[in-house]
Amino acid sequence: MDSSDKEARSPRRRGRPPAPPGVSRNHRVVTFVNDAEFERLHELARRDDETLSMAAYRLLTKELNAQQ
């Protein structure tokens, strides 16, 4: 199979299927925390058996939803 054969085939999507508009998380937010905050976040994530990223997201959305 040469490169022209690869180009002729339709590309297959890999990975997770796209989420509906308005639901997919497509904006990145970066923050820095100190050692104590990191440890508290890590403890929350461990307690709830989730990743640090998910724990941070949960805290963020909880606060944003409380302000509505």
LUMNU-426801 format. One record per residue: x, y, z of N, C-alpha, C, O in turn; residue number from 1. Coordinates in Angstrom, 2 decimals. Example, Ala and Ser with C-alpha at 12.3 -4.5 7.8 and 13.67 -1.06 7.14 Angstrom:
BEGIN
REC     n_c1     n_c2     n_c3    ca_c1    ca_c2    ca_c3     c_c1     c_c2     c_c3     o_c1     o_c2     o_c3  num
REC    13.19    -5.69     7.80    12.30    -4.50     7.80    13.20    -3.30     7.80    14.24    -3.32     8.46    1
REC    12.85    -2.25     7.08    13.67    -1.06     7.14    12.90     0.03     7.87    13.41     1.14     8.04    2
//
This chain:
BEGIN
REC     n_c1     n_c2     n_c3    ca_c1    ca_c2    ca_c3     c_c1     c_c2     c_c3     o_c1     o_c2     o_c3  num
REC     0.86    -1.18     0.00     0.00     0.00     0.00     0.90     1.24     0.00     1.72     1.42     0.90    1
REC     0.74     2.08    -1.00     1.54     3.30    -1.04     0.75     4.47    -0.45    -0.39     4.31    -0.04    2
REC     1.36     5.64    -0.42     0.72     6.79     0.23    -0.55     7.22    -0.48    -1.45     7.77     0.17    3
REC    -0.66     6.99    -1.79    -1.89     7.39    -2.50    -3.07     6.54    -2.05    -4.20     7.02    -2.03    4
REC    -2.83     5.27    -1.70    -3.90     4.41    -1.18    -4.42     4.94     0.16    -5.62     4.92     0.42    5
REC    -3.52     5.40     0.99    -3.91     5.93     2.30    -4.75     7.19     2.15    -5.70     7.40     2.90    6
REC    -4.39     8.03     1.18    -5.13     9.27     0.97    -6.52     9.02     0.40    -7.43     9.80     0.64    7
REC    -6.69     7.93    -0.36    -7.97     7.64    -1.00    -9.00     7.14     0.01   -10.20     7.33    -0.19    8
REC    -8.54     6.50     1.07    -9.48     6.00     2.08   -10.03     7.15     2.91    -9.36     8.16     3.12    9
REC   -11.26     6.97     3.37   -11.83     8.01     4.24   -11.20     7.90     5.62   -10.98     6.80     6.12   10
REC   -10.89     9.04     6.23   -10.27     9.00     7.56   -11.26     8.50     8.60   -12.44     8.87     8.58   11
REC   -10.79     7.67     9.50   -11.63     7.18    10.60   -11.36     8.02    11.82   -10.21     8.26    12.18   12
REC   -12.42     8.46    12.45   -12.26     9.20    13.71   -11.85     8.22    14.79   -12.33     7.09    14.84   13
REC   -10.99     8.67    15.64   -10.56     7.86    16.78   -10.92     8.60    18.06   -11.12     9.81    18.06   14
REC   -11.00     7.85    19.13   -11.24     8.48    20.42   -12.71     8.68    20.72   -13.59     8.07    20.10   15
REC   -12.95     9.54    21.67   -14.30     9.80    22.15   -15.11    10.56    21.10   -14.59    11.47    20.46   16
REC   -16.37    10.19    20.91   -17.20    10.93    19.95   -17.44    12.36    20.44   -17.44    12.61    21.65   17
REC   -17.64    13.30    19.52   -17.85    14.68    19.95   -19.14    14.85    20.74   -20.15    14.21    20.44   18
REC   -19.09    15.71    21.73   -20.28    16.00    22.54   -21.12    17.05    21.83   -20.62    17.77    20.97   19
REC   -22.39    17.13    22.18   -23.25    18.16    21.57   -22.73    19.57    21.88   -22.10    19.78    22.92   20
REC   -23.00    20.53    20.99   -22.58    21.91    21.26   -23.14    22.40    22.60   -24.29    22.11    22.95   21
REC   -22.33    23.14    23.32   -22.75    23.66    24.62   -22.48    22.71    25.76   -22.56    23.10    26.93   22
REC   -22.16    21.46    25.44   -21.89    20.46    26.47   -20.40    20.15    26.54   -19.86    19.92    27.62   23
REC   -19.74    20.14    25.39   -18.32    19.78    25.37   -17.50    20.85    26.07   -17.77    22.05    25.95   24
REC   -16.49    20.41    26.78   -15.59    21.33    27.46   -14.42    21.60    26.53   -13.57    20.72    26.33   25
REC   -14.36    22.78    25.96   -13.32    23.05    24.98   -12.49    24.30    25.30   -11.75    24.78    24.45   26
REC   -12.60    24.81    26.51   -11.79    25.95    26.93   -10.90    25.50    28.09   -11.36    24.88    29.04   27
REC    -9.63    25.83    27.99    -8.66    25.43    29.01    -8.48    26.57    30.01    -8.35    27.73    29.62   28
REC    -8.47    26.23    31.29    -8.19    27.19    32.35    -7.01    26.63    33.14    -7.05    25.49    33.60   29
REC    -5.99    27.44    33.29    -4.78    27.00    34.01    -4.64    27.86    35.26    -4.80    29.08    35.21   30
REC    -4.33    27.22    36.36    -4.10    27.96    37.60    -2.97    27.29    38.38    -2.64    26.13    38.15   31
REC    -2.39    28.03    39.28    -1.36    27.50    40.15    -1.87    27.55    41.58    -2.57    28.49    41.96   32
REC    -1.51    26.55    42.36    -1.90    26.49    43.77    -0.65    26.29    44.61     0.38    25.83    44.11   33
REC    -0.74    26.65    45.88     0.41    26.43    46.76     0.38    24.99    47.28    -0.55    24.23    46.98   34
REC     1.37    24.63    48.06     1.48    23.25    48.55     0.27    22.82    49.37    -0.23    21.71    49.20   35
REC    -0.20    23.69    50.26    -1.33    23.34    51.12    -2.60    23.15    50.29    -3.37    22.21    50.53   36
REC    -2.83    24.04    49.32    -4.01    23.92    48.46    -3.94    22.66    47.61    -4.94    21.98    47.40   37
REC    -2.74    22.36    47.12    -2.57    21.15    46.31    -2.88    19.90    47.13    -3.54    18.99    46.66   38
REC    -2.40    19.88    48.35    -2.64    18.72    49.22    -4.13    18.58    49.53    -4.65    17.47    49.53   39
REC    -4.81    19.69    49.79    -6.26    19.63    50.05    -7.01    19.13    48.83    -7.91    18.30    48.95   40
REC    -6.64    19.62    47.66    -7.28    19.17    46.42    -7.01    17.68    46.19    -7.89    16.93    45.79   41
REC    -5.78    17.27    46.45    -5.41    15.87    46.29    -6.21    14.99    47.24    -6.65    13.90    46.86   42
REC    -6.40    15.44    48.47    -7.20    14.68    49.45    -8.65    14.56    48.99    -9.26    13.49    49.11   43
REC    -9.22    15.66    48.47   -10.59    15.60    47.96   -10.71    14.61    46.81   -11.66    13.83    46.75   44
REC    -9.75    14.65    45.91    -9.78    13.74    44.76    -9.66    12.29    45.23   -10.38    11.42    44.74   45
REC    -8.77    12.05    46.16    -8.59    10.69    46.69    -9.86    10.21    47.39   -10.28     9.07    47.21   46
REC   -10.45    11.08    48.19   -11.67    10.73    48.93   -12.79    10.31    47.99   -13.51     9.35    48.25   47
REC   -12.92    11.03    46.89   -14.00    10.76    45.94   -13.57     9.87    44.77   -14.32     9.69    43.82   48
REC   -12.35     9.33    44.86   -11.82     8.42    43.83   -11.93     9.04    42.43   -12.49     8.44    41.51   49
REC   -11.38    10.26    42.30   -11.40    10.94    41.01   -10.04    11.59    40.76    -9.20    11.65    41.66   50
REC    -9.83    12.06    39.56    -8.58    12.72    39.23    -8.53    14.12    39.84    -9.56    14.67    40.23   51
REC    -7.32    14.67    39.91    -7.18    16.04    40.39    -7.96    17.00    39.49    -8.61    17.92    39.98   52
REC    -7.89    16.76    38.21    -8.60    17.62    37.26   -10.10    17.58    37.50   -10.76    18.62    37.47   53
REC   -10.64    16.40    37.72   -12.08    16.28    37.95   -12.48    16.92    39.28   -13.53    17.55    39.37   54
REC   -11.64    16.78    40.30   -11.92    17.42    41.59   -11.93    18.94    41.44   -12.81    19.61    41.98   55
REC   -10.97    19.48    40.70   -10.92    20.92    40.48   -12.14    21.38    39.67   -12.73    22.42    39.97   56
REC   -12.52    20.62    38.66   -13.69    20.95    37.84   -14.96    20.94    38.69   -15.81    21.82    38.57   57
REC   -15.09    19.94    39.55   -16.27    19.83    40.41   -16.36    21.04    41.34   -17.45    21.60    41.52   58
REC   -15.24    21.44    41.94   -15.25    22.61    42.82   -15.60    23.88    42.05   -16.37    24.71    42.53   59
REC   -15.06    24.02    40.86   -15.34    25.20    40.04   -16.81    25.27    39.67   -17.44    26.32    39.83   60
REC   -17.37    24.17    39.18   -18.77    24.19    38.76   -19.71    24.35    39.95   -20.77    24.97    39.83   61
REC   -19.33    23.78    41.09   -20.16    23.94    42.29   -20.26    25.41    42.67   -21.34    25.90    42.98   62
REC   -19.14    26.12    42.64   -19.14    27.54    42.98   -19.88    28.36    41.93   -20.65    29.25    42.28   63
REC   -19.68    28.07    40.67   -20.37    28.81    39.61   -21.88    28.59    39.67   -22.65    29.53    39.48   64
REC   -22.30    27.37    39.93   -23.73    27.08    40.02   -24.37    27.71    41.25   -25.54    28.07    41.22   65
REC   -23.61    27.86    42.33   -24.12    28.47    43.56   -24.38    29.96    43.37   -25.20    30.54    44.08   66
REC   -23.70    30.57    42.42   -23.84    32.01    42.20   -24.97    32.35    41.23   -25.21    33.52    40.96   67
REC   -25.65    31.37    40.70   -26.73    31.63    39.74   -28.02    31.94    40.44   -29.04    32.18    39.79   68
//
